[in-house]
């Protein structure tokens, strides 16, 4: 599994913005499609909200192949 660490300077980032910011998806539309297809997990739980908030120390997994850990920058 590919592991990526992303630093944020804000309190949180929405999950669709995180997927774009991390460079794993190119557009918000792709992020929304991945969420609708139940291919995104946040801390082990399948995400169904397109604007779900992700905080530092959270871990997002896309398609069981890419793990993104969010940290405070």
NORTAKA-V694826 format. One record per pair of residues at least 6 apart in sequence whose ideal C-beta (glycine too) atoms are under 8 Angstrom apart, sorted by sequence separation. I is the first residue (numbers start at 0). J is the second residue. D is the distance in Angstrom with one decimal. If there is no record, write none. Layout:
I_J_D / I_J_D
This chain:
18_24_4.6 / 19_25_7.1 / 24_30_5.1 / 33_39_5.3 / 39_45_7.3 / 40_46_6.5 / 53_59_6.3 / 60_66_5.2 / 61_67_7.3 / 19_26_6.9 / 39_46_4.6 / 59_66_7.4 / 60_67_7.6 / 12_20_6.8 / 19_27_6.4 / 37_45_5.1 / 58_66_6.2 / 59_67_4.5 / 24_33_6.6 / 30_39_8.0 / 58_67_7.0 / 37_47_7.4 / 41_51_6.4 / 58_68_5.3 / 59_69_7.3 / 16_27_7.6 / 18_29_7.7 / 19_30_6.2 / 57_68_7.7 / 58_69_7.6 / 5_17_6.6 / 15_27_5.3 / 18_30_4.4 / 34_46_5.6 / 41_53_6.5 / 56_68_7.8 / 57_69_5.1 / 34_47_6.9 / 46_59_8.0 / 56_69_6.9 / 16_30_7.9 / 34_48_7.6 / 55_69_5.4 / 56_70_7.3 / 5_20_6.3 / 15_30_3.8 / 18_33_7.0 / 34_49_5.5 / 42_57_5.8 / 43_58_8.0 / 54_69_6.8 / 55_70_5.5 / 5_21_5.0 / 14_30_7.3 / 15_31_6.2 / 41_57_6.1 / 42_58_5.8 / 53_69_5.6 / 55_71_4.4 / 41_58_7.5 / 3_21_5.4 / 31_49_5.2 / 41_59_5.5 / 3_22_7.9 / 15_34_7.1 / 30_49_7.5 / 40_59_6.9 / 3_23_7.2 / 14_34_7.1 / 39_59_6.6 / 40_60_4.6 / 18_39_7.4 / 39_60_7.3 / 39_61_5.7 / 38_61_6.3 / 38_62_4.9 / 14_39_6.6 / 14_41_6.6 / 33_61_6.4 / 33_62_7.4 / 14_46_5.8 / 14_48_7.6 / 15_49_5.5 / 14_49_7.4 / 15_50_7.0 / 13_49_7.7 / 14_50_7.5 / 17_53_5.3 / 13_50_4.9 / 14_51_4.4 / 24_61_7.7 / 13_51_6.7 / 14_52_7.7 / 23_61_5.7 / 13_52_6.4 / 14_53_5.3 / 12_52_7.6 / 13_53_7.1 / 11_52_4.3 / 12_53_5.4 / 18_59_7.5 / 11_53_6.1 / 17_59_6.3 / 23_65_5.3 / 11_54_4.9 / 18_61_6.7 / 10_54_7.2 / 23_67_7.1 / 14_59_6.5 / 21_67_5.1 / 7_55_6.7 / 18_67_7.8 / 17_67_6.6 / 17_69_6.8 / 12_69_7.0 / 0_60_7.8 / 3_65_6.6 / 5_67_5.8 / 7_69_6.1 / 0_63_7.4 / 1_64_6.5 / 2_65_7.9 / 3_66_7.0 / 4_67_7.6 / 5_68_7.3 / 6_69_7.8 / 7_70_7.6 / 8_71_7.7 / 0_64_6.0 / 1_65_4.9 / 2_66_4.8 / 3_67_4.9 / 4_68_5.0 / 5_69_5.5 / 6_70_5.1 / 7_71_6.8 / 8_72_5.1 / 0_65_7.0 / 1_66_7.1 / 2_67_8.0 / 3_68_7.3 / 4_69_8.0 / 5_70_7.2 / 6_71_6.8 / 7_72_6.0 / 0_66_5.4 / 2_68_7.1 / 4_70_5.9 / 6_72_3.1
